[in-house]
Amino acid sequence: MANRNTIKLDRYEELIQFALDLGEGMGLADLREELSVAVFSESNQRRLMKLDGYVIEQITQGDMIADYLLEDDSTRPLTAWWWHLGKLRAGTYPVHLLPPHLREIYQPEPERLAA
């Protein structure tokens, strides 16, 4: 039987695969917040990192993203990137605050313009 954290990770994956692909993702930030304090096995930690990378790709490169996903929560710290998807989409999120594996994916605004 899967533990509670693995079930949350499964829900995160389903949300990303089925909703975010369509530009939706109600509850994404709340669920990612729960995952930020969860303890995972090494394999599930890698899985979370991969899913986070997919979120960054979809938010920054997806054609249609629901407006509510891009409404940043200014009451949340910038280090919790999942509350600042609008900044990520706009290319204005401070890259140094992202975990190293997400820095490889994210392109701040000046880098996008140069590409």
Secondary structure by P-SEA (a helix, b strand, c coil): cccaaaaaaaaaaaaaacccccccccaaaaaaaaaccccccaaaaaaaaaaaaaaaaaaaccccccccccccccccccccccccaaaaaacccccccccaaaaaccccaaaaaac
